[in-house]
């Protein structure tokens, strides 16, 4: 007995000595693989707005995902993490079985479709053939209207069909081409929850898998598994900025003003109403101040916002000064890029020589009044002042907290359940309305489009 005790005591002393030499960190920071990699981010929120606000405060390339919690209540929690970190925990499929990508509003995204129909109600419908025809039609339209070449081999086809329902997700993998945002894709206007590859709906056992007739195969890599490549390809908002990336638009309001009831590419016009002003007017004014000097009145031709990088890219017109050559270009325009995440701006240009040299000017700090934290603080202070003002003007009006307590006496309004059902119903209603309006405008205006205008747009 004494020998066992002595051996046990020696073991404890050796372990204590080990921890003295290599003490534990006061804060555990999980890492994916290599010690030199930055600490991973894995943070949960009950509200979608909180998750997106946290993303804006992060320097890392993080994204928002939705996780279904309980069957029947529609409640979802929101996860902020990187693609790599999510895949590290997601790939085993032991946990995180019901996950959704939250496609950010106003973010550049891939072209995608969510297709489904009820099988018993459509006994003669051949779902696979219908999907093939849709892909063929869309590829033809992309070629005719945008000059974009694609085929079924560029479309990731995911299947989660059951005996009752035919269900497919199509995500177009267009090289150096993306759409301006959800609105221009024609799907939805809000932050849309789009089910992840390999996930099932809660309470269901059918996950999204690669369809039998899928024609898209990701490029093989020794460093990245095929499954991870499929996962990355399935993410609608996984679009990276590059100098060659082309942004397409399909804005019904703009088309109607121009007499075109069809698709429209952002590069088909020198100036387009509605594209000069970004969601950040303070940044727009700052950029205009950079290109309005020395007697030259430059302007913003168009802008593109890349959500993952929080990068605003401005195409400038009437101002061609390039830092690379120390003078204005004779014909090629420049770009001003504003990195909101790192709070800097720099210049690039469309000149072939500068592009070949991969020129990028020095980074310059943004003024404090243009930085996101300042803008958020200003907005919060304005909201607070406005609330106080309204309460002062109407002292008899009950406060929001009193209204909530009064309502909860009769109905369980404050039970923490997310608005998922309400949002989904609203989005479906919007989609139906948009489709109806599109058909009405098409039927009433298609015959009035002059042939000269169609030819002119196609040539451009």
Secondary structure, DSSP 8 states (H G I E B T S, - for coil): -HHHHHHHHHHHHHHHHHHHHS---SS----SS-TTS----EEEESSHHHHHHHHHH-SS--EEEEEE-STTT--EEEEEE-HHHHHHHHTT-SS--SEEEEE-TT--B--EEEEEEETGGGTT--HHHHHHHHHHHHHHHHHHHH-----GGGEEEEE---SSEEEEEEEE--TTEEESSHHHHTS-SS-EEEE-TT-B-TT---B-EE-TT--------SSS-HHHHHHHHH-TT-----TT-EEEE--HHHHHHTT--S-EEGGG-S--TTSS--S-HHHHHHHHHHHEETTEE-EEEEEEEETTTTEEEEEEES--EETTTTEE-SS--EEEEEETTTTEEEEEE--HHHHHTT-----EE--GGGSHHHHHHHHHHHHHHHHHHHHHHTTTS--HHHHHHHHHTTS---S---SHHHHHHHHHHHHHHHHHHHHHHHHHHGGGS-HHHHHHHHH-
